[in-house]
Amino acid sequence: YKGCYNIDYKEEHATLGTLDTQGYSSPVDYWAPFNQGEGLHDAPWRTEFGGNIYLTDGSHGCVNCPPAVMGQIFSTIFENEAVVIY
């Protein structure tokens, strides 16, 4: 959803989702939630990013980032830092 949020916390080596409840379980190296379970994270299962892929192969509300890029982002963001989604 559009809006301005804050990074809740940062976590390395997290697992997103639960098979029992959400139907998926995805390990990630970098996780920075900002909106009640939505957040920034690496998406090593994706082969492409950007463009129109969200129309047919979107996320569950998160911002999926290439692993190398998310590593750089993770090292520069802080808890409570603003995230603007537009």
Backbone hydrogen bonds, N-H to C=O, Kabsch-Sander energy under -0.5 kcal/mol:
donor,donor_aa,acceptor,acceptor_aa,energy
3,G,85,I,-2.3
5,Y,83,V,-2.9
6,N,34,F,-0.6
7,I,81,E,-2.4
8,D,33,P,-3.3
9,Y,33,P,-0.7
11,E,31,W,-2.6
13,H,29,D,-1.7
14,A,28,V,-1.2
16,L,26,S,-3.0
22,Q,18,T,-2.4
23,G,18,T,-1.3
23,G,19,L,-0.6
24,Y,18,T,-0.8
26,S,16,L,-2.6
28,V,14,A,-3.0
31,W,11,E,-2.2
32,A,40,L,-2.4
34,F,38,E,-3.1
35,N,38,E,-1.8
38,E,35,N,-1.4
40,L,32,A,-2.3
41,H,63,V,-1.9
42,D,30,Y,-1.1
43,A,65,C,-2.1
46,R,43,A,-1.8
53,I,50,G,-1.4
55,L,52,N,-1.9
56,T,53,I,-1.1
57,D,53,I,-3.2
58,G,54,Y,-0.5
63,V,39,G,-2.8
64,N,62,C,-0.8
65,C,41,H,-2.2
70,M,66,P,-2.8
71,G,67,P,-1.9
72,Q,68,A,-1.3
73,I,69,V,-2.5
74,F,70,M,-3.1
75,S,71,G,-1.5
76,T,72,Q,-0.6
76,T,73,I,-1.6
77,I,73,I,-1.4
80,N,7,I,-3.4
81,E,78,F,-1.9
83,V,5,Y,-2.8
85,I,3,G,-3.0
85,I,83,V,-0.6
86,Y,84,V,-0.5
